[in-house]
């Protein structure tokens, strides 16, 4: 497929053709001739992040049953949470992975989604790993608390990503703008560790599950460490927004951080639209939950997942009917 072609379709697939249609009437007289399976897309994130691992794991499990349900699945890299939510709303993606906070804002039409209005068709499918807001700083930068970022060179994340949007909430709560920093860089997650190593930036923020290879690269190769993010401003954010909570990044995951680090975080969630066929969503959920042991082996951040948590926590919009059907059949609801 041509790069980027998945991003825009003139007519959403679920309005153009029944997604589970396995055969069509004759072409050249052969009634019931099979056609190439329809393809669904899951928006993920950067190639170095955990979202792409989520999407590709789902697709790998889903595609194992392609002969039965007649669908195939792809999980291309994207700009992240905000982009995925916008694309699901537009019908350009059937599914997306998004932070639970931006999932909430999209559903309610608040914050960055105020102009677009509430996406009443947005639906939850299930949640996955927790995502701490992670501040990584060079040891020679003199950054030991969040307020030390003022006047420094900071990568605040690329527009459209969840980490950028969360950083903007933190900045707003602090009364900061881009001019509060010596440099406010906008690199995607896949490039920020290298920029930190080369001292182009002194700190980077990343809302991500751990352990993460990009954070590992920064801490192991660039003499950097994860910094605690805990103060009165963050207390206010955690109190104001129910999808935020204080979390700890365990000590020992990275050589530079033998002790646990306190920060705040969200959960990653798989989202869809009410307009996506319930049978499609059912099959996606079935692929993951019928193969949970295999799914949990894909990434260390998934190892602690439990079905009971995945169907209840971090879900900022109503469950999709297809997901609800599976969870009820499995005794999870």
DOKOLTI-39027 format. One record per residue (C-alpha): residue number from 1; z, x, y. Coordinates in steps of 0.02 Angstrom, whole numbers, plus 50000, padded with zeros to 5 digits. Example, Ala and Ser with C-alpha at 12.3 -4.5 7.8 and 13.67 -1.06 7.14 Angstrom:
<nodes>
nr = 1&up = 50390&east = 50615&north = 49775 .
nr = 2&up = 50357&east = 50684&north = 49947 .
</nodes>
This chain:
<nodes>
nr = 1&up = 50000&east = 50000&north = 50000 .
nr = 2&up = 49960&east = 50063&north = 50173 .
nr = 3&up = 50116&east = 50133&north = 50257 .
nr = 4&up = 50197&east = 50001&north = 50366 .
nr = 5&up = 50090&east = 49859&north = 50299 .
nr = 6&up = 50243&east = 49775&north = 50224 .
nr = 7&up = 50317&east = 49748&north = 50396 .
nr = 8&up = 50207&east = 49607&north = 50455 .
nr = 9&up = 50123&east = 49467&north = 50360 .
nr = 10&up = 50030&east = 49328&north = 50448 .
nr = 11&up = 50109&east = 49195&north = 50336 .
nr = 12&up = 50275&east = 49222&north = 50246 .
nr = 13&up = 50247&east = 49235&north = 50059 .
nr = 14&up = 50361&east = 49091&north = 50015 .
nr = 15&up = 50254&east = 48976&north = 50123 .
nr = 16&up = 50089&east = 49042&north = 50057 .
nr = 17&up = 50113&east = 49034&north = 49870 .
nr = 18&up = 50246&east = 48976&north = 49747 .
nr = 19&up = 50335&east = 49142&north = 49713 .
nr = 20&up = 50359&east = 49113&north = 49527 .
nr = 21&up = 50181&east = 49054&north = 49494 .
nr = 22&up = 50126&east = 49153&north = 49343 .
nr = 23&up = 49949&east = 49086&north = 49322 .
nr = 24&up = 49817&east = 48998&north = 49425 .
nr = 25&up = 49674&east = 48886&north = 49387 .
nr = 26&up = 49508&east = 48957&north = 49341 .
nr = 27&up = 49414&east = 49095&north = 49425 .
nr = 28&up = 49246&east = 49095&north = 49339 .
nr = 29&up = 49299&east = 48960&north = 49218 .
nr = 30&up = 49452&east = 49040&north = 49136 .
nr = 31&up = 49589&east = 48912&north = 49167 .
nr = 32&up = 49765&east = 48984&north = 49168 .
nr = 33&up = 49705&east = 49163&north = 49196 .
nr = 34&up = 49854&east = 49273&north = 49243 .
nr = 35&up = 49861&east = 49344&north = 49417 .
nr = 36&up = 49945&east = 49500&north = 49483 .
nr = 37&up = 50130&east = 49469&north = 49509 .
nr = 38&up = 50191&east = 49426&north = 49682 .
nr = 39&up = 50290&east = 49564&north = 49767 .
nr = 40&up = 50454&east = 49545&north = 49859 .
nr = 41&up = 50522&east = 49671&north = 49985 .
nr = 42&up = 50699&east = 49728&north = 50021 .
nr = 43&up = 50726&east = 49813&north = 50189 .
nr = 44&up = 50841&east = 49962&north = 50174 .
nr = 45&up = 50874&east = 50105&north = 50296 .
nr = 46&up = 50840&east = 50290&north = 50315 .
nr = 47&up = 50789&east = 50397&north = 50167 .
nr = 48&up = 50954&east = 50493&north = 50177 .
nr = 49&up = 51068&east = 50340&north = 50181 .
nr = 50&up = 51148&east = 50230&north = 50050 .
nr = 51&up = 51049&east = 50072&north = 50094 .
nr = 52&up = 50892&east = 50142&north = 50015 .
nr = 53&up = 50992&east = 50175&north = 49857 .
nr = 54&up = 51049&east = 49992&north = 49859 .
nr = 55&up = 50872&east = 49926&north = 49879 .
nr = 56&up = 50792&east = 50040&north = 49751 .
nr = 57&up = 50928&east = 50006&north = 49623 .
nr = 58&up = 50903&east = 49818&north = 49644 .
nr = 59&up = 50715&east = 49836&north = 49627 .
nr = 60&up = 50727&east = 49948&north = 49475 .
nr = 61&up = 50836&east = 49821&north = 49384 .
nr = 62&up = 50732&east = 49675&north = 49445 .
nr = 63&up = 50567&east = 49754&north = 49393 .
nr = 64&up = 50628&east = 49777&north = 49215 .
nr = 65&up = 50602&east = 49589&north = 49193 .
nr = 66&up = 50438&east = 49577&north = 49287 .
nr = 67&up = 50346&east = 49516&north = 49133 .
nr = 68&up = 50466&east = 49369&north = 49121 .
nr = 69&up = 50481&east = 49310&north = 49301 .
nr = 70&up = 50312&east = 49370&north = 49365 .
nr = 71&up = 50376&east = 49462&north = 49519 .
nr = 72&up = 50386&east = 49644&north = 49572 .
nr = 73&up = 50502&east = 49721&north = 49699 .
nr = 74&up = 50488&east = 49862&north = 49826 .
nr = 75&up = 50621&east = 49935&north = 49941 .
nr = 76&up = 50540&east = 50033&north = 50082 .
nr = 77&up = 50640&east = 50133&north = 50211 .
nr = 78&up = 50669&east = 50043&north = 50377 .
nr = 79&up = 50759&east = 50069&north = 50542 .
nr = 80&up = 50915&east = 49988&north = 50468 .
nr = 81&up = 51025&east = 49834&north = 50489 .
nr = 82&up = 50959&east = 49760&north = 50651 .
nr = 83&up = 50779&east = 49786&north = 50601 .
nr = 84&up = 50809&east = 49710&north = 50429 .
nr = 85&up = 50893&east = 49555&north = 50500 .
nr = 86&up = 50751&east = 49529&north = 50623 .
nr = 87&up = 50621&east = 49551&north = 50486 .
nr = 88&up = 50708&east = 49429&north = 50369 .
nr = 89&up = 50713&east = 49302&north = 50509 .
nr = 90&up = 50528&east = 49328&north = 50546 .
nr = 91&up = 50480&east = 49310&north = 50363 .
nr = 92&up = 50419&east = 49490&north = 50352 .
nr = 93&up = 50551&east = 49533&north = 50220 .
nr = 94&up = 50624&east = 49424&north = 50083 .
nr = 95&up = 50786&east = 49526&north = 50079 .
nr = 96&up = 50873&east = 49657&north = 50183 .
nr = 97&up = 51029&east = 49763&north = 50179 .
nr = 98&up = 51138&east = 49747&north = 50334 .
nr = 99&up = 51311&east = 49785&north = 50398 .
nr = 100&up = 51426&east = 49635&north = 50389 .
nr = 101&up = 51458&east = 49641&north = 50577 .
nr = 102&up = 51274&east = 49628&north = 50624 .
nr = 103&up = 51252&east = 49500&north = 50487 .
nr = 104&up = 51382&east = 49396&north = 50580 .
nr = 105&up = 51304&east = 49422&north = 50751 .
nr = 106&up = 51131&east = 49373&north = 50687 .
nr = 107&up = 51196&east = 49215&north = 50605 .
nr = 108&up = 51294&east = 49161&north = 50759 .
nr = 109&up = 51167&east = 49220&north = 50888 .
nr = 110&up = 51292&east = 49332&north = 50978 .
nr = 111&up = 51297&east = 49511&north = 51040 .
nr = 112&up = 51124&east = 49591&north = 51018 .
nr = 113&up = 51056&east = 49427&north = 50949 .
nr = 114&up = 51106&east = 49318&north = 51097 .
nr = 115&up = 50929&east = 49307&north = 51166 .
nr = 116&up = 50854&east = 49262&north = 50996 .
nr = 117&up = 50989&east = 49132&north = 50962 .
nr = 118&up = 51078&east = 49092&north = 50801 .
nr = 119&up = 50980&east = 49120&north = 50640 .
nr = 120&up = 51038&east = 48965&north = 50550 .
nr = 121&up = 50928&east = 49007&north = 50401 .
nr = 122&up = 51012&east = 49174&north = 50371 .
nr = 123&up = 51100&east = 49180&north = 50203 .
nr = 124&up = 51215&east = 49298&north = 50109 .
nr = 125&up = 51166&east = 49357&north = 49936 .
nr = 126&up = 51310&east = 49476&north = 49893 .
nr = 127&up = 51404&east = 49621&north = 49971 .
nr = 128&up = 51406&east = 49799&north = 49911 .
nr = 129&up = 51499&east = 49955&north = 49967 .
nr = 130&up = 51617&east = 49979&north = 50112 .
nr = 131&up = 51548&east = 50074&north = 50262 .
nr = 132&up = 51669&east = 50173&north = 50370 .
nr = 133&up = 51616&east = 50217&north = 50547 .
nr = 134&up = 51606&east = 50404&north = 50525 .
nr = 135&up = 51620&east = 50528&north = 50668 .
nr = 136&up = 51568&east = 50705&north = 50620 .
nr = 137&up = 51592&east = 50846&north = 50746 .
nr = 138&up = 51562&east = 51032&north = 50752 .
nr = 139&up = 51726&east = 51128&north = 50745 .
nr = 140&up = 51678&east = 51228&north = 50899 .
nr = 141&up = 51650&east = 51071&north = 51003 .
nr = 142&up = 51832&east = 51033&north = 51042 .
nr = 143&up = 51821&east = 50855&north = 50973 .
nr = 144&up = 51980&east = 50799&north = 50884 .
nr = 145&up = 51990&east = 50617&north = 50941 .
nr = 146&up = 51863&east = 50486&north = 50992 .
nr = 147&up = 51890&east = 50508&north = 51179 .
nr = 148&up = 51838&east = 50690&north = 51164 .
nr = 149&up = 51657&east = 50633&north = 51146 .
nr = 150&up = 51644&east = 50609&north = 51335 .
nr = 151&up = 51541&east = 50747&north = 51412 .
nr = 152&up = 51477&east = 50807&north = 51243 .
nr = 153&up = 51306&east = 50806&north = 51161 .
nr = 154&up = 51312&east = 50659&north = 51039 .
nr = 155&up = 51187&east = 50579&north = 50923 .
nr = 156&up = 51221&east = 50393&north = 50947 .
nr = 157&up = 51091&east = 50336&north = 50818 .
nr = 158&up = 50916&east = 50267&north = 50824 .
nr = 159&up = 50881&east = 50097&north = 50903 .
nr = 160&up = 50877&east = 49960&north = 50770 .
nr = 161&up = 51005&east = 50043&north = 50658 .
nr = 162&up = 51176&east = 49973&north = 50621 .
nr = 163&up = 51262&east = 50134&north = 50667 .
nr = 164&up = 51181&east = 50131&north = 50840 .
nr = 165&up = 51232&east = 49951&north = 50868 .
nr = 166&up = 51411&east = 49985&north = 50813 .
nr = 167&up = 51418&east = 50139&north = 50923 .
nr = 168&up = 51361&east = 50032&north = 51069 .
nr = 169&up = 51506&east = 49913&north = 51036 .
nr = 170&up = 51626&east = 50060&north = 51036 .
nr = 171&up = 51547&east = 50125&north = 51197 .
nr = 172&up = 51561&east = 49955&north = 51280 .
nr = 173&up = 51743&east = 49941&north = 51229 .
nr = 174&up = 51774&east = 50114&north = 51302 .
nr = 175&up = 51676&east = 50076&north = 51460 .
nr = 176&up = 51552&east = 50213&north = 51418 .
nr = 177&up = 51365&east = 50221&north = 51448 .
nr = 178&up = 51238&east = 50348&north = 51393 .
nr = 179&up = 51278&east = 50447&north = 51550 .
nr = 180&up = 51456&east = 50470&north = 51484 .
nr = 181&up = 51385&east = 50605&north = 51371 .
nr = 182&up = 51302&east = 50770&north = 51415 .
nr = 183&up = 51164&east = 50710&north = 51297 .
nr = 184&up = 51147&east = 50543&north = 51208 .
nr = 185&up = 51023&east = 50582&north = 51070 .
nr = 186&up = 50939&east = 50442&north = 50969 .
nr = 187&up = 50892&east = 50530&north = 50808 .
nr = 188&up = 50883&east = 50432&north = 50644 .
nr = 189&up = 51011&east = 50471&north = 50511 .
nr = 190&up = 50889&east = 50581&north = 50414 .
nr = 191&up = 50878&east = 50704&north = 50560 .
nr = 192&up = 51051&east = 50708&north = 50635 .
nr = 193&up = 51135&east = 50834&north = 50518 .
nr = 194&up = 51001&east = 50963&north = 50554 .
nr = 195&up = 51022&east = 50934&north = 50740 .
nr = 196&up = 51210&east = 50960&north = 50720 .
nr = 197&up = 51183&east = 51121&north = 50623 .
nr = 198&up = 51066&east = 51188&north = 50758 .
nr = 199&up = 51192&east = 51140&north = 50894 .
nr = 200&up = 51070&east = 51022&north = 50977 .
nr = 201&up = 51210&east = 50894&north = 50964 .
nr = 202&up = 51396&east = 50926&north = 50946 .
nr = 203&up = 51438&east = 50764&north = 50858 .
nr = 204&up = 51353&east = 50623&north = 50762 .
nr = 205&up = 51406&east = 50449&north = 50710 .
nr = 206&up = 51359&east = 50367&north = 50547 .
nr = 207&up = 51412&east = 50199&north = 50475 .
nr = 208&up = 51389&east = 50236&north = 50291 .
nr = 209&up = 51464&east = 50235&north = 50118 .
nr = 210&up = 51542&east = 50394&north = 50051 .
nr = 211&up = 51510&east = 50521&north = 49984 .
nr = 212&up = 51349&east = 50541&north = 50081 .
nr = 213&up = 51227&east = 50688&north = 50070 .
nr = 214&up = 51194&east = 50692&north = 50257 .
nr = 215&up = 51380&east = 50704&north = 50296 .
nr = 216&up = 51401&east = 50831&north = 50156 .
nr = 217&up = 51264&east = 50938&north = 50230 .
nr = 218&up = 51346&east = 50933&north = 50402 .
nr = 219&up = 51520&east = 50975&north = 50339 .
nr = 220&up = 51471&east = 51104&north = 50209 .
nr = 221&up = 51335&east = 51198&north = 50302 .
nr = 222&up = 51370&east = 51173&north = 50486 .
nr = 223&up = 51556&east = 51206&north = 50506 .
nr = 224&up = 51588&east = 51024&north = 50549 .
nr = 225&up = 51721&east = 50898&north = 50498 .
nr = 226&up = 51752&east = 50711&north = 50500 .
nr = 227&up = 51863&east = 50657&north = 50646 .
nr = 228&up = 51993&east = 50518&north = 50646 .
nr = 229&up = 51938&east = 50362&north = 50742 .
nr = 230&up = 52099&east = 50271&north = 50781 .
nr = 231&up = 52164&east = 50222&north = 50953 .
nr = 232&up = 52205&east = 50070&north = 51060 .
nr = 233&up = 52021&east = 50029&north = 51089 .
nr = 234&up = 51985&east = 50026&north = 50902 .
nr = 235&up = 52144&east = 49923&north = 50876 .
nr = 236&up = 52068&east = 49794&north = 50993 .
nr = 237&up = 51900&east = 49793&north = 50902 .
nr = 238&up = 51983&east = 49772&north = 50733 .
nr = 239&up = 52091&east = 49631&north = 50801 .
nr = 240&up = 51945&east = 49543&north = 50886 .
nr = 241&up = 51817&east = 49551&north = 50746 .
nr = 242&up = 51870&east = 49490&north = 50572 .
nr = 243&up = 51733&east = 49589&north = 50484 .
nr = 244&up = 51810&east = 49754&north = 50545 .
nr = 245&up = 51962&east = 49835&north = 50466 .
nr = 246&up = 52043&east = 50005&north = 50464 .
nr = 247&up = 51990&east = 50107&north = 50314 .
nr = 248&up = 52020&east = 50282&north = 50249 .
nr = 249&up = 51889&east = 50406&north = 50195 .
nr = 250&up = 51974&east = 50492&north = 50047 .
nr = 251&up = 52020&east = 50674&north = 50063 .
nr = 252&up = 51927&east = 50798&north = 49956 .
nr = 253&up = 51757&east = 50713&north = 49963 .
nr = 254&up = 51701&east = 50850&north = 50081 .
nr = 255&up = 51762&east = 51029&north = 50086 .
nr = 256&up = 51801&east = 51021&north = 50271 .
nr = 257&up = 51914&east = 50868&north = 50249 .
nr = 258&up = 52047&east = 50898&north = 50116 .
nr = 259&up = 52153&east = 50758&north = 50190 .
nr = 260&up = 52108&east = 50574&north = 50211 .
nr = 261&up = 52030&east = 50522&north = 50376 .
nr = 262&up = 52071&east = 50356&north = 50461 .
nr = 263&up = 51932&east = 50255&north = 50542 .
nr = 264&up = 51870&east = 50075&north = 50543 .
nr = 265&up = 51728&east = 49997&north = 50447 .
nr = 266&up = 51623&east = 49855&north = 50381 .
nr = 267&up = 51538&east = 49811&north = 50217 .
nr = 268&up = 51355&east = 49825&north = 50173 .
nr = 269&up = 51281&east = 49656&north = 50127 .
nr = 270&up = 51119&east = 49598&north = 50048 .
nr = 271&up = 51045&east = 49456&north = 50151 .
nr = 272&up = 50900&east = 49334&north = 50137 .
nr = 273&up = 50834&east = 49174&north = 50215 .
nr = 274&up = 50860&east = 48994&north = 50163 .
nr = 275&up = 50670&east = 48983&north = 50161 .
nr = 276&up = 50657&east = 49108&north = 50019 .
nr = 277&up = 50638&east = 49016&north = 49854 .
nr = 278&up = 50807&east = 48993&north = 49768 .
nr = 279&up = 50733&east = 49046&north = 49602 .
nr = 280&up = 50682&east = 49214&north = 49676 .
nr = 281&up = 50858&east = 49244&north = 49743 .
nr = 282&up = 50933&east = 49189&north = 49578 .
nr = 283&up = 50828&east = 49318&north = 49485 .
nr = 284&up = 50876&east = 49457&north = 49605 .
nr = 285&up = 51062&east = 49418&north = 49586 .
nr = 286&up = 51044&east = 49403&north = 49397 .
nr = 287&up = 50959&east = 49573&north = 49388 .
nr = 288&up = 51106&east = 49657&north = 49474 .
nr = 289&up = 51255&east = 49562&north = 49402 .
nr = 290&up = 51188&east = 49559&north = 49223 .
nr = 291&up = 51172&east = 49748&north = 49236 .
nr = 292&up = 51325&east = 49788&north = 49342 .
nr = 293&up = 51376&east = 49941&north = 49240 .
nr = 294&up = 51205&east = 50018&north = 49268 .
nr = 295&up = 51205&east = 49972&north = 49453 .
nr = 296&up = 51376&east = 50055&north = 49480 .
nr = 297&up = 51310&east = 50220&north = 49413 .
nr = 298&up = 51175&east = 50235&north = 49546 .
nr = 299&up = 51287&east = 50304&north = 49684 .
nr = 300&up = 51471&east = 50357&north = 49694 .
nr = 301&up = 51499&east = 50226&north = 49830 .
nr = 302&up = 51457&east = 50090&north = 49703 .
nr = 303&up = 51579&east = 50150&north = 49569 .
nr = 304&up = 51724&east = 50043&north = 49634 .
nr = 305&up = 51623&east = 49883&north = 49654 .
nr = 306&up = 51683&east = 49727&north = 49566 .
nr = 307&up = 51588&east = 49561&north = 49553 .
nr = 308&up = 51739&east = 49465&north = 49617 .
nr = 309&up = 51738&east = 49563&north = 49781 .
nr = 310&up = 51549&east = 49563&north = 49798 .
nr = 311&up = 51540&east = 49373&north = 49799 .
nr = 312&up = 51679&east = 49348&north = 49928 .
nr = 313&up = 51706&east = 49493&north = 50048 .
nr = 314&up = 51592&east = 49544&north = 50191 .
nr = 315&up = 51486&east = 49386&north = 50183 .
nr = 316&up = 51457&east = 49331&north = 50362 .
nr = 317&up = 51337&east = 49186&north = 50326 .
nr = 318&up = 51336&east = 49051&north = 50191 .
nr = 319&up = 51284&east = 49100&north = 50016 .
nr = 320&up = 51103&east = 49069&north = 49971 .
nr = 321&up = 51083&east = 48924&north = 49850 .
nr = 322&up = 51003&east = 49040&north = 49722 .
nr = 323&up = 51150&east = 49161&north = 49730 .
nr = 324&up = 51276&east = 49020&north = 49721 .
nr = 325&up = 51191&east = 48951&north = 49566 .
nr = 326&up = 51208&east = 49117&north = 49475 .
nr = 327&up = 51388&east = 49146&north = 49530 .
nr = 328&up = 51439&east = 48973&north = 49470 .
nr = 329&up = 51353&east = 48998&north = 49303 .
nr = 330&up = 51443&east = 49166&north = 49285 .
nr = 331&up = 51612&east = 49091&north = 49329 .
nr = 332&up = 51629&east = 49194&north = 49487 .
nr = 333&up = 51643&east = 49041&north = 49601 .
</nodes>
